[in-house]
Amino acid sequence: MATTYLFDDLRTRDVLADMRYLPTDPAPGDLIPAFDLPTLDGDRFRSDTLGHRPVLLVFGSQTCPVTRSAVPPLRDLHDEYGDRVRFVLVQTREAHPGELLPQPRTDEQKAAHAATMRDDLRVPFEVAVDDLAGTLHRAVGPKPNSAYVLRPDGTITARVHWANDAAALRSELEHVLHGTAALRHRGGATSPLLKAVGHLPEVVRRAGNKAERDVWRAVPPLALLGRTAGLLRGLPVDRRGPAAAAVLTFLALAVTAGIVVAS
């Protein structure tokens, strides 16, 4: 399992697995699986001592375009809720390893990747490091940038598929703080993924061209969206993915209309 988890080459099956949870994965109402992880500040992040505040637990890596899209709104949420909610970002495997940022193979390398992620993305809250086998990440269903809202006793009150869905996170934090959590799963909508597409060129720049080649091989439509988004530099980065999708849709319709007219 650990060898499969620590892939060097992105595969189509990895991307497809990111799109859905299994019925056996922990869901709202369940306890978060037990864990005891080191943090970059030398402390521990433990499931049995979460503290007296609710916890926003986020998984991510610097080669994940969704993580790159998520951290700026997470910073804003931390500014607003950080005195009432404990924010923790857990370093996972690299989502798009490349020749410049390969998959870590030792605990020391993984901690170094976590430190680079913290500094690169300017993460202002705790960063914890999962073990090399991804024990916690795999136990919850290894999505590249999922988020969980936890009560202090470790009960999951909300599971958010993509942590750049700031509106969903804000709503769930309000619910848990006011004791009105309704045990929700926020599913894998397309809009968070399109927001993240604009960050794919930056992932390639930092991870290396191998990361882009892997995407072309594993999921060509995503690679085409990313390449198109990279041409739209005049737009804010989170808007480049939706704009790229619109451009490609228009071109596809124009080509289809031309073929119909010609025939």
LOSE-997854 format. One record per atom (N, C-alpha, C): residue number from 0; residue in one letter; atom name; x, y, z. Coordinates in pm, whole numbers, plus 50000, padded with zeros to 5 digits. Layout:
N
     k   r    a      c1      c2      c3
   NUM   A   CA       X       Y       Z
...
***
This chain:
263
     k   r    a      c1      c2      c3
     0   M    N   50083   49879   50000
     0   M   CA   50000   50000   50000
     0   M    C   50086   50125   50000
     1   A    N   50193   50129   50083
     1   A   CA   50277   50248   50090
     1   A    C   50345   50275   49957
     2   T    N   50390   50166   49887
     2   T   CA   50456   50185   49759
     2   T    C   50359   50243   49656
     3   T    N   50236   50191   49654
     3   T   CA   50134   50245   49564
     3   T    C   50102   50388   49599
     4   Y    N   50097   50417   49727
     4   Y   CA   50065   50552   49773
     4   Y    C   50171   50652   49726
     5   L    N   50297   50616   49739
     5   L   CA   50406   50707   49703
     5   L    C   50441   50692   49555
     6   F    N   50350   50731   49469
     6   F   CA   50377   50716   49326
     6   F    C   50478   50819   49278
     7   D    N   50559   50781   49180
     7   D   CA   50649   50875   49113
     7   D    C   50588   50930   48986
     8   D    N   50496   50855   48926
     8   D   CA   50432   50893   48801
     8   D    C   50282   50897   48822
     9   L    N   50223   51013   48802
     9   L   CA   50079   51027   48816
     9   L    C   50008   50933   48718
    10   R    N   49905   50864   48768
    10   R   CA   49831   50770   48684
    10   R    C   49685   50813   48674
    11   T    N   49619   50769   48569
    11   T   CA   49477   50802   48552
    11   T    C   49397   50755   48671
    12   R    N   49431   50638   48723
    12   R   CA   49354   50584   48835
    12   R    C   49367   50671   48960
    13   D    N   49483   50739   48976
    13   D   CA   49499   50829   49091
    13   D    C   49405   50947   49078
    14   V    N   49395   51003   48957
    14   V   CA   49307   51117   48934
    14   V    C   49162   51077   48955
    15   L    N   49123   50962   48903
    15   L   CA   48985   50916   48920
    15   L    C   48954   50891   49068
    16   A    N   49050   50837   49143
    16   A   CA   49027   50812   49285
    16   A    C   49009   50942   49363
    17   D    N   49069   51050   49313
    17   D   CA   49055   51180   49379
    17   D    C   48914   51235   49370
    18   M    N   48834   51184   49276
    18   M   CA   48704   51242   49248
    18   M    C   48593   51192   49339
    19   R    N   48617   51084   49414
    19   R   CA   48508   51031   49496
    19   R    C   48563   50965   49622
    20   Y    N   48479   50965   49724
    20   Y   CA   48509   50894   49848
    20   Y    C   48450   50754   49842
    21   L    N   48512   50663   49915
    21   L   CA   48458   50528   49928
    21   L    C   48360   50524   50045
    22   P    N   48263   50434   50043
    22   P   CA   48169   50424   50155
    22   P    C   48238   50396   50288
    23   T    N   48358   50337   50283
    23   T   CA   48430   50303   50405
    23   T    C   48514   50420   50459
    24   D    N   48526   50529   50383
    24   D   CA   48605   50642   50430
    24   D    C   48533   50715   50543
    25   P    N   48606   50767   50643
    25   P   CA   48541   50839   50753
    25   P    C   48456   50955   50701
    26   A    N   48335   50967   50755
    26   A   CA   48239   51066   50709
    26   A    C   48191   51147   50829
    27   P    N   48121   51256   50802
    27   P   CA   48064   51334   50913
    27   P    C   47983   51246   51008
    28   G    N   48010   51263   51136
    28   G   CA   47952   51180   51241
    28   G    C   48049   51078   51295
    29   D    N   48152   51043   51218
    29   D   CA   48256   50950   51262
    29   D    C   48364   51024   51339
    30   L    N   48441   50948   51416
    30   L   CA   48562   51003   51476
    30   L    C   48674   51002   51373
    31   I    N   48757   51104   51375
    31   I   CA   48875   51104   51289
    31   I    C   48966   50990   51333
    32   P    N   49026   50916   51240
    32   P   CA   49117   50808   51280
    32   P    C   49229   50859   51371
    33   A    N   49274   50774   51461
    33   A   CA   49377   50814   51556
    33   A    C   49506   50850   51484
    34   F    N   49573   50954   51533
    34   F   CA   49700   50997   51474
    34   F    C   49784   51068   51578
    35   D    N   49912   51074   51552
    35   D   CA   50009   51146   51636
    35   D    C   50120   51192   51542
    36   L    N   50115   51318   51501
    36   L   CA   50205   51369   51398
    36   L    C   50293   51481   51452
    37   P    N   50418   51488   51405
    37   P   CA   50502   51602   51441
    37   P    C   50460   51726   51364
    38   T    N   50481   51842   51424
    38   T   CA   50458   51968   51355
    38   T    C   50592   52036   51330
    39   L    N   50593   52129   51238
    39   L   CA   50719   52195   51202
    39   L    C   50774   52282   51315
    40   D    N   50689   52319   51410
    40   D   CA   50738   52400   51522
    40   D    C   50787   52314   51638
    41   G    N   50798   52182   51616
    41   G   CA   50853   52094   51719
    41   G    C   50751   52039   51816
    42   D    N   50623   52065   51793
    42   D   CA   50517   52016   51881
    42   D    C   50459   51887   51822
    43   R    N   50347   51842   51876
    43   R   CA   50277   51724   51824
    43   R    C   50132   51763   51792
    44   F    N   50079   51701   51691
    44   F   CA   49938   51714   51656
    44   F    C   49877   51577   51675
    45   R    N   49795   51564   51783
    45   R   CA   49746   51433   51825
    45   R    C   49594   51432   51828
    46   S    N   49538   51320   51787
    46   S   CA   49393   51308   51784
    46   S    C   49332   51304   51924
    47   D    N   49409   51264   52026
    47   D   CA   49354   51254   52161
    47   D    C   49375   51381   52242
    48   T    N   49444   51480   52186
    48   T   CA   49463   51608   52255
    48   T    C   49450   51722   52154
    49   L    N   49334   51733   52095
    49   L   CA   49312   51837   51994
    49   L    C   49301   51976   52055
    50   G    N   49273   51982   52185
    50   G   CA   49255   52111   52250
    50   G    C   49107   52140   52274
    51   H    N   49079   52262   52315
    51   H   CA   48942   52297   52352
    51   H    C   48865   52362   52238
    52   R    N   48931   52388   52126
    52   R   CA   48866   52453   52013
    52   R    C   48835   52351   51903
    53   P    N   48736   52380   51818
    53   P   CA   48720   52299   51697
    53   P    C   48847   52307   51613
    54   V    N   48863   52210   51522
    54   V   CA   48983   52201   51439
    54   V    C   48941   52202   51292
    55   L    N   49011   52282   51213
    55   L   CA   49002   52271   51068
    55   L    C   49127   52198   51021
    56   L    N   49109   52073   50979
    56   L   CA   49218   51986   50937
    56   L    C   49219   51982   50784
    57   V    N   49330   52025   50725
    57   V   CA   49342   52033   50579
    57   V    C   49461   51950   50536
    58   F    N   49447   51877   50427
    58   F   CA   49557   51801   50368
    58   F    C   49606   51874   50243
    59   G    N   49738   51867   50217
    59   G   CA   49787   51933   50097
    59   G    C   49935   51913   50073
    60   S    N   49978   51961   49957
    60   S   CA   50120   51961   49920
    60   S    C   50142   52076   49824
    61   Q    N   50268   52118   49811
    61   Q   CA   50295   52234   49727
    61   Q    C   50284   52203   49578
    62   T    N   50283   52074   49540
    62   T   CA   50264   52039   49399
    62   T    C   50118   52007   49369
    63   C    N   50029   52042   49457
    63   C   CA   49886   52027   49434
    63   C    C   49829   52162   49394
    64   P    N   49775   52178   49273
    64   P   CA   49722   52308   49234
    64   P    C   49603   52351   49319
    65   V    N   49526   52255   49372
    65   V   CA   49415   52293   49458
    65   V    C   49467   52351   49589
    66   T    N   49572   52293   49644
    66   T   CA   49632   52348   49765
    66   T    C   49681   52490   49741
    67   R    N   49744   52514   49628
    67   R   CA   49793   52648   49596
    67   R    C   49677   52747   49585
    68   S    N   49564   52698   49534
    68   S   CA   49446   52783   49526
    68   S    C   49380   52802   49662
    69   A    N   49394   52703   49751
    69   A   CA   49323   52705   49880
    69   A    C   49389   52792   49985
    70   V    N   49523   52801   49984
    70   V   CA   49590   52866   50097
    70   V    C   49555   53014   50110
    71   P    N   49547   53093   50004
    71   P   CA   49508   53234   50025
    71   P    C   49373   53251   50096
    72   P    N   49264   53182   50054
    72   P   CA   49142   53195   50133
    72   P    C   49152   53133   50271
    73   L    N   49235   53031   50287
    73   L   CA   49256   52976   50422
    73   L    C   49323   53079   50513
    74   R    N   49416   53157   50456
    74   R   CA   49477   53265   50536
    74   R    C   49370   53363   50582
    75   D    N   49278   53398   50493
    75   D   CA   49171   53491   50530
    75   D    C   49082   53431   50639
    76   L    N   49048   53304   50625
    76   L   CA   48966   53239   50727
    76   L    C   49040   53231   50861
    77   H    N   49171   53208   50854
    77   H   CA   49249   53203   50978
    77   H    C   49250   53339   51046
    78   D    N   49261   53446   50967
    78   D   CA   49254   53581   51025
    78   D    C   49122   53602   51098
    79   E    N   49015   53545   51045
    79   E   CA   48882   53566   51101
    79   E    C   48850   53471   51215
    80   Y    N   48894   53346   51204
    80   Y   CA   48852   53243   51299
    80   Y    C   48965   53184   51382
    81   G    N   49089   53229   51359
    81   G   CA   49204   53165   51422
    81   G    C   49205   53169   51573
    82   D    N   49132   53263   51633
    82   D   CA   49126   53269   51779
    82   D    C   49023   53173   51836
    83   R    N   48939   53114   51748
    83   R   CA   48832   53024   51794
    83   R    C   48843   52884   51735
    84   V    N   48924   52869   51629
    84   V   CA   48939   52741   51560
    84   V    C   49088   52713   51542
    85   R    N   49128   52591   51566
    85   R   CA   49266   52550   51542
    85   R    C   49281   52507   51397
    86   F    N   49368   52572   51324
    86   F   CA   49393   52541   51184
    86   F    C   49521   52458   51174
    87   V    N   49514   52345   51102
    87   V   CA   49631   52259   51082
    87   V    C   49633   52210   50937
    88   L    N   49745   52230   50870
    88   L   CA   49766   52179   50735
    88   L    C   49863   52061   50744
    89   V    N   49821   51946   50693
    89   V   CA   49902   51823   50701
    89   V    C   49967   51798   50565
    90   Q    N   50100   51786   50566
    90   Q   CA   50175   51753   50445
    90   Q    C   50148   51609   50404
    91   T    N   50106   51591   50279
    91   T   CA   50080   51458   50226
    91   T    C   50192   51419   50129
    92   R    N   50169   51316   50049
    92   R   CA   50255   51290   49934
    92   R    C   50244   51408   49837
    93   E    N   50340   51421   49747
    93   E   CA   50331   51523   49644
    93   E    C   50227   51479   49540
    94   A    N   50135   51569   49509
    94   A   CA   50028   51536   49414
    94   A    C   50080   51524   49272
    95   H    N   50180   51608   49237
    95   H   CA   50237   51608   49101
    95   H    C   50390   51613   49112
    96   P    N   50452   51503   49153
    96   P   CA   50597   51504   49167
    96   P    C   50666   51523   49032
    97   G    N   50780   51590   49035
    97   G   CA   50858   51612   48913
    97   G    C   51005   51598   48943
    98   E    N   51089   51632   48845
    98   E   CA   51233   51616   48863
    98   E    C   51289   51717   48962
    99   L    N   51221   51831   48982
    99   L   CA   51268   51931   49077
    99   L    C   51213   51907   49217
   100   L    N   51092   51853   49225
   100   L   CA   51030   51820   49353
   100   L    C   50980   51675   49344
   101   P    N   51069   51578   49360
   101   P   CA   51027   51438   49352
   101   P    C   50951   51396   49477
   102   Q    N   50891   51279   49468
   102   Q   CA   50820   51224   49583
   102   Q    C   50921   51199   49696
   103   P    N   50896   51248   49817
   103   P   CA   50991   51224   49926
   103   P    C   50999   51076   49960
   104   R    N   51121   51032   49994
   104   R   CA   51144   50891   50024
   104   R    C   51196   50868   50165
   105   T    N   51216   50974   50242
   105   T   CA   51255   50962   50382
   105   T    C   51172   51059   50464
   106   D    N   51164   51034   50594
   106   D   CA   51091   51126   50681
   106   D    C   51152   51266   50677
   107   E    N   51284   51271   50668
   107   E   CA   51352   51401   50663
   107   E    C   51316   51478   50537
   108   Q    N   51309   51407   50424
   108   Q   CA   51270   51472   50300
   108   Q    C   51126   51521   50307
   109   K    N   51039   51442   50366
   109   K   CA   50899   51483   50374
   109   K    C   50883   51606   50463
   110   A    N   50957   51611   50573
   110   A   CA   50954   51729   50660
   110   A    C   51008   51851   50587
   111   A    N   51112   51831   50506
   111   A   CA   51167   51942   50429
   111   A    C   51066   51992   50326
   112   H    N   50994   51901   50263
   112   H   CA   50888   51940   50169
   112   H    C   50780   52021   50241
   113   A    N   50747   51979   50363
   113   A   CA   50646   52051   50440
   113   A    C   50694   52192   50472
   114   A    N   50820   52206   50509
   114   A   CA   50874   52339   50540
   114   A    C   50875   52428   50416
   115   T    N   50910   52369   50303
   115   T   CA   50908   52446   50178
   115   T    C   50766   52488   50142
   116   M    N   50671   52398   50161
   116   M   CA   50530   52432   50136
   116   M    C   50486   52547   50225
   117   R    N   50518   52540   50352
   117   R   CA   50480   52646   50445
   117   R    C   50538   52780   50401
   118   D    N   50666   52782   50366
   118   D   CA   50731   52907   50330
   118   D    C   50686   52958   50194
   119   D    N   50674   52866   50098
   119   D   CA   50635   52903   49962
   119   D    C   50493   52960   49959
   120   L    N   50401   52895   50030
   120   L   CA   50261   52936   50028
   120   L    C   50226   53033   50141
   121   R    N   50325   53064   50224
   121   R   CA   50305   53159   50335
   121   R    C   50189   53113   50425
   122   V    N   50203   52993   50476
   122   V   CA   50102   52936   50565
   122   V    C   50123   52993   50705
   123   P    N   50023   53062   50762
   123   P   CA   50043   53128   50892
   123   P    C   50003   53042   51012
   124   F    N   49960   52919   50988
   124   F   CA   49913   52835   51099
   124   F    C   49995   52705   51102
   125   E    N   49957   52614   51191
   125   E   CA   50035   52491   51212
   125   E    C   50045   52407   51085
   126   V    N   50163   52351   51064
   126   V   CA   50184   52253   50957
   126   V    C   50235   52125   51023
   127   A    N   50162   52017   51002
   127   A   CA   50201   51885   51055
   127   A    C   50247   51798   50938
   128   V    N   50320   51692   50970
   128   V   CA   50377   51606   50867
   128   V    C   50329   51463   50889
   129   D    N   50251   51413   50793
   129   D   CA   50209   51272   50799
   129   D    C   50332   51185   50781
   130   D    N   50324   51058   50823
   130   D   CA   50439   50971   50806
   130   D    C   50457   50937   50658
   131   L    N   50567   50875   50626
   131   L   CA   50605   50852   50487
   131   L    C   50502   50765   50414
   132   A    N   50442   50672   50485
   132   A   CA   50341   50584   50425
   132   A    C   50205   50652   50411
   133   G    N   50192   50775   50462
   133   G   CA   50064   50845   50453
   133   G    C   49955   50780   50535
   134   T    N   49989   50737   50657
   134   T   CA   49894   50658   50736
   134   T    C   49763   50733   50762
   135   L    N   49772   50858   50808
   135   L   CA   49649   50935   50832
   135   L    C   49580   50969   50700
   136   H    N   49658   51013   50603
   136   H   CA   49600   51051   50474
   136   H    C   49523   50934   50412
   137   R    N   49583   50816   50413
   137   R   CA   49516   50699   50356
   137   R    C   49396   50658   50439
   138   A    N   49402   50681   50571
   138   A   CA   49292   50640   50659
   138   A    C   49165   50720   50634
   139   V    N   49179   50843   50585
   139   V   CA   49059   50924   50560
   139   V    C   49015   50920   50414
   140   G    N   49093   50852   50329
   140   G   CA   49063   50852   50185
   140   G    C   49148   50959   50121
   141   P    N   49262   50922   50059
   141   P   CA   49368   51020   50026
   141   P    C   49333   51115   49911
   142   K    N   49259   51220   49942
   142   K   CA   49233   51326   49846
   142   K    C   49345   51429   49856
   143   P    N   49380   51496   49747
   143   P   CA   49497   51585   49751
   143   P    C   49480   51709   49837
   144   N    N   49355   51758   49852
   144   N   CA   49337   51881   49929
   144   N    C   49200   51884   49993
   145   S    N   49170   51779   50070
   145   S   CA   49043   51774   50142
   145   S    C   49055   51847   50275
   146   A    N   48939   51875   50335
   146   A   CA   48937   51944   50464
   146   A    C   48830   51880   50552
   147   Y    N   48858   51877   50682
   147   Y   CA   48766   51821   50779
   147   Y    C   48749   51920   50894
   148   V    N   48624   51942   50932
   148   V   CA   48595   52021   51052
   148   V    C   48570   51923   51165
   149   L    N   48645   51939   51274
   149   L   CA   48638   51846   51387
   149   L    C   48592   51917   51513
   150   R    N   48509   51849   51591
   150   R   CA   48485   51895   51727
   150   R    C   48610   51863   51811
   151   P    N   48624   51925   51928
   151   P   CA   48741   51896   52011
   151   P    C   48757   51749   52048
   152   D    N   48647   51673   52047
   152   D   CA   48658   51530   52078
   152   D    C   48696   51446   51957
   153   G    N   48717   51510   51841
   153   G   CA   48758   51440   51721
   153   G    C   48646   51398   51630
   154   T    N   48522   51429   51663
   154   T   CA   48409   51396   51576
   154   T    C   48412   51485   51452
   155   I    N   48400   51423   51336
   155   I   CA   48395   51498   51210
   155   I    C   48256   51557   51195
   156   T    N   48247   51689   51184
   156   T   CA   48117   51753   51160
   156   T    C   48098   51788   51013
   157   A    N   48207   51801   50939
   157   A   CA   48195   51831   50796
   157   A    C   48317   51778   50724
   158   R    N   48294   51731   50602
   158   R   CA   48400   51686   50513
   158   R    C   48386   51766   50383
   159   V    N   48490   51842   50351
   159   V   CA   48487   51928   50232
   159   V    C   48588   51873   50133
   160   H    N   48541   51833   50017
   160   H   CA   48624   51762   49920
   160   H    C   48744   51843   49875
   161   W    N   48722   51973   49851
   161   W   CA   48828   52062   49802
   161   W    C   48839   52182   49895
   162   A    N   48955   52202   49954
   162   A   CA   48973   52304   50056
   162   A    C   48977   52445   50000
   163   N    N   48974   52462   49867
   163   N   CA   48964   52598   49814
   163   N    C   48819   52643   49802
   164   D    N   48726   52560   49850
   164   D   CA   48584   52597   49855
   164   D    C   48562   52679   49982
   165   A    N   48603   52805   49976
   165   A   CA   48604   52889   50096
   165   A    C   48464   52912   50152
   166   A    N   48364   52923   50066
   166   A   CA   48228   52945   50114
   166   A    C   48180   52827   50197
   167   A    N   48211   52706   50151
   167   A   CA   48172   52587   50226
   167   A    C   48244   52581   50360
   168   L    N   48374   52611   50360
   168   L   CA   48449   52607   50486
   168   L    C   48395   52710   50585
   169   R    N   48370   52832   50537
   169   R   CA   48318   52936   50625
   169   R    C   48185   52893   50687
   170   S    N   48097   52838   50604
   170   S   CA   47967   52793   50655
   170   S    C   47982   52686   50761
   171   E    N   48072   52590   50737
   171   E   CA   48088   52480   50833
   171   E    C   48155   52526   50962
   172   L    N   48245   52622   50952
   172   L   CA   48306   52676   51074
   172   L    C   48202   52750   51157
   173   E    N   48116   52825   51092
   173   E   CA   48009   52894   51165
   173   E    C   47919   52792   51235
   174   H    N   47887   52685   51164
   174   H   CA   47798   52585   51223
   174   H    C   47861   52519   51345
   175   V    N   47988   52481   51335
   175   V   CA   48049   52411   51448
   175   V    C   48068   52506   51566
   176   L    N   48097   52633   51538
   176   L   CA   48114   52729   51647
   176   L    C   47984   52760   51719
   177   H    N   47873   52753   51644
   177   H   CA   47743   52784   51704
   177   H    C   47666   52658   51745
   178   G    N   47731   52542   51734
   178   G   CA   47666   52419   51778
   178   G    C   47552   52376   51690
   179   T    N   47553   52418   51564
   179   T   CA   47444   52383   51473
   179   T    C   47492   52294   51360
   180   A    N   47607   52231   51377
   180   A   CA   47661   52146   51270
   180   A    C   47562   52034   51238
   181   A    N   47539   52014   51108
   181   A   CA   47441   51915   51063
   181   A    C   47506   51794   50997
   182   L    N   47636   51774   51020
   182   L   CA   47709   51658   50968
   182   L    C   47697   51649   50816
   183   R    N   47768   51741   50749
   183   R   CA   47757   51753   50604
   183   R    C   47884   51707   50534
   184   H    N   47862   51652   50414
   184   H   CA   47970   51629   50319
   184   H    C   47954   51725   50204
   185   R    N   48053   51811   50182
   185   R   CA   48052   51901   50067
   185   R    C   48127   51832   49954
   186   G    N   48055   51799   49848
   186   G   CA   48107   51711   49746
   186   G    C   48203   51776   49649
   187   G    N   48244   51696   49550
   187   G   CA   48347   51736   49454
   187   G    C   48290   51818   49338
   188   A    N   48248   51941   49365
   188   A   CA   48197   52028   49260
   188   A    C   48309   52064   49162
   189   T    N   48268   52103   49041
   189   T   CA   48368   52134   48938
   189   T    C   48430   52272   48957
   190   S    N   48357   52367   49018
   190   S   CA   48411   52503   49028
   190   S    C   48540   52511   49109
   191   P    N   48556   52440   49221
   191   P   CA   48686   52443   49289
   191   P    C   48799   52389   49203
   192   L    N   48770   52286   49124
   192   L   CA   48874   52230   49037
   192   L    C   48913   52328   48928
   193   L    N   48815   52397   48871
   193   L   CA   48847   52495   48767
   193   L    C   48927   52612   48824
   194   K    N   48897   52651   48947
   194   K   CA   48978   52756   49011
   194   K    C   49123   52712   49024
   195   A    N   49142   52584   49052
   195   A   CA   49278   52533   49074
   195   A    C   49358   52521   48946
   196   V    N   49289   52507   48831
   196   V   CA   49360   52484   48704
   196   V    C   49458   52596   48674
   197   G    N   49424   52718   48710
   197   G   CA   49514   52830   48684
   197   G    C   49646   52821   48757
   198   H    N   49652   52737   48860
   198   H   CA   49774   52721   48939
   198   H    C   49862   52609   48885
   199   L    N   49812   52533   48787
   199   L   CA   49889   52421   48734
   199   L    C   50022   52465   48670
   200   P    N   50026   52576   48594
   200   P   CA   50157   52618   48541
   200   P    C   50261   52647   48649
   201   E    N   50217   52701   48764
   201   E   CA   50311   52727   48873
   201   E    C   50359   52596   48934
   202   V    N   50270   52497   48944
   202   V   CA   50312   52365   48991
   202   V    C   50420   52308   48901
   203   V    N   50399   52319   48769
   203   V   CA   50498   52268   48674
   203   V    C   50630   52342   48688
   204   R    N   50623   52474   48706
   204   R   CA   50746   52553   48720
   204   R    C   50827   52507   48840
   205   R    N   50759   52475   48949
   205   R   CA   50829   52438   49072
   205   R    C   50865   52290   49076
   206   A    N   50776   52205   49025
   206   A   CA   50801   52061   49032
   206   A    C   50889   52012   48917
   207   G    N   50879   52077   48802
   207   G   CA   50955   52034   48685
   207   G    C   50863   51987   48574
   208   N    N   50914   51987   48453
   208   N   CA   50833   51955   48336
   208   N    C   50776   51814   48338
   209   K    N   50841   51724   48413
   209   K   CA   50786   51589   48425
   209   K    C   50644   51592   48479
   210   A    N   50616   51685   48569
   210   A   CA   50482   51694   48625
   210   A    C   50379   51720   48517
   211   E    N   50411   51809   48423
   211   E   CA   50318   51836   48314
   211   E    C   50308   51717   48219
   212   R    N   50419   51653   48190
   212   R   CA   50414   51536   48103
   212   R    C   50325   51427   48163
   213   D    N   50333   51409   48294
   213   D   CA   50249   51310   48360
   213   D    C   50101   51343   48345
   214   V    N   50067   51473   48357
   214   V   CA   49927   51513   48343
   214   V    C   49878   51489   48201
   215   W    N   49963   51521   48101
   215   W   CA   49925   51495   47962
   215   W    C   49897   51346   47940
   216   R    N   49976   51261   48003
   216   R   CA   49958   51117   47984
   216   R    C   49837   51065   48062
   217   A    N   49818   51115   48186
   217   A   CA   49714   51060   48272
   217   A    C   49577   51120   48247
   218   V    N   49570   51250   48220
   218   V   CA   49441   51317   48202
   218   V    C   49459   51433   48105
   219   P    N   49463   51405   47975
   219   P   CA   49490   51508   47874
   219   P    C   49398   51631   47880
   220   P    N   49267   51617   47908
   220   P   CA   49184   51738   47914
   220   P    C   49231   51838   48021
   221   L    N   49276   51786   48135
   221   L   CA   49328   51874   48239
   221   L    C   49456   51943   48194
   222   A    N   49543   51869   48126
   222   A   CA   49666   51927   48074
   222   A    C   49636   52037   47974
   223   L    N   49539   52016   47887
   223   L   CA   49501   52117   47789
   223   L    C   49444   52241   47857
   224   L    N   49362   52220   47959
   224   L   CA   49309   52333   48036
   224   L    C   49422   52411   48101
   225   G    N   49517   52339   48161
   225   G   CA   49629   52405   48226
   225   G    C   49715   52484   48129
   226   R    N   49742   52425   48012
   226   R   CA   49823   52495   47913
   226   R    C   49750   52620   47863
   227   T    N   49618   52611   47843
   227   T   CA   49541   52727   47799
   227   T    C   49535   52834   47908
   228   A    N   49517   52789   48033
   228   A   CA   49514   52885   48145
   228   A    C   49644   52961   48155
   229   G    N   49755   52894   48124
   229   G   CA   49885   52961   48131
   229   G    C   49900   53074   48031
   230   L    N   49816   53077   47929
   230   L   CA   49821   53184   47829
   230   L    C   49739   53306   47872
   231   L    N   49657   53291   47975
   231   L   CA   49566   53398   48016
   231   L    C   49622   53475   48134
   232   R    N   49743   53524   48120
   232   R   CA   49813   53586   48232
   232   R    C   49752   53719   48275
   233   G    N   49667   53777   48193
   233   G   CA   49605   53904   48231
   233   G    C   49494   53888   48333
   234   L    N   49452   53765   48359
   234   L   CA   49344   53740   48455
   234   L    C   49401   53698   48590
   235   P    N   49326   53722   48699
   235   P   CA   49366   53666   48829
   235   P    C   49378   53514   48817
   236   V    N   49472   53457   48888
   236   V   CA   49506   53316   48867
   236   V    C   49386   53224   48891
   237   D    N   49299   53255   48988
   237   D   CA   49185   53168   49014
   237   D    C   49078   53176   48905
   238   R    N   49085   53279   48821
   238   R   CA   48987   53293   48714
   238   R    C   49036   53236   48581
   239   R    N   49163   53196   48575
   239   R   CA   49218   53149   48448
   239   R    C   49161   53013   48409
   240   G    N   49138   52925   48505
   240   G   CA   49083   52794   48474
   240   G    C   48943   52804   48415
   241   P    N   48848   52874   48482
   241   P   CA   48715   52890   48422
   241   P    C   48721   52958   48285
   242   A    N   48810   53057   48270
   242   A   CA   48821   53124   48141
   242   A    C   48875   53028   48035
   243   A    N   48974   52945   48073
   243   A   CA   49027   52847   47978
   243   A    C   48920   52749   47935
   244   A    N   48836   52706   48029
   244   A   CA   48728   52614   47995
   244   A    C   48630   52679   47897
   245   A    N   48603   52809   47920
   245   A   CA   48512   52880   47830
   245   A    C   48573   52892   47691
   246   V    N   48702   52924   47684
   246   V   CA   48770   52938   47554
   246   V    C   48767   52806   47479
   247   L    N   48802   52697   47546
   247   L   CA   48806   52567   47479
   247   L    C   48667   52521   47437
   248   T    N   48567   52550   47519
   248   T   CA   48429   52516   47481
   248   T    C   48386   52593   47357
   249   F    N   48419   52724   47354
   249   F   CA   48385   52806   47237
   249   F    C   48453   52752   47111
   250   L    N   48582   52718   47124
   250   L   CA   48654   52666   47008
   250   L    C   48595   52533   46961
   251   A    N   48559   52447   47057
   251   A   CA   48500   52319   47019
   251   A    C   48367   52338   46947
   252   L    N   48285   52431   46997
   252   L   CA   48157   52459   46932
   252   L    C   48177   52519   46794
   253   A    N   48277   52608   46781
   253   A   CA   48303   52670   46652
   253   A    C   48350   52566   46550
   254   V    N   48437   52475   46594
   254   V   CA   48484   52371   46503
   254   V    C   48368   52280   46463
   255   T    N   48284   52243   46562
   255   T   CA   48171   52155   46532
   255   T    C   48075   52222   46435
   256   A    N   48049   52353   46457
   256   A   CA   47960   52425   46367
   256   A    C   48019   52433   46228
   257   G    N   48150   52452   46218
   257   G   CA   48216   52457   46088
   257   G    C   48207   52327   46013
   258   I    N   48220   52217   46088
   258   I   CA   48210   52085   46024
   258   I    C   48070   52062   45973
   259   V    N   47969   52102   46052
   259   V   CA   47830   52082   46012
   259   V    C   47799   52163   45887
   260   V    N   47844   52290   45886
   260   V   CA   47819   52377   45772
   260   V    C   47888   52321   45647
   261   A    N   48011   52276   45663
   261   A   CA   48087   52223   45549
   261   A    C   48023   52098   45491
   262   S    N   47959   52021   45577
   262   S   CA   47898   51897   45527
   262   S    C   47764   51923   45459
***
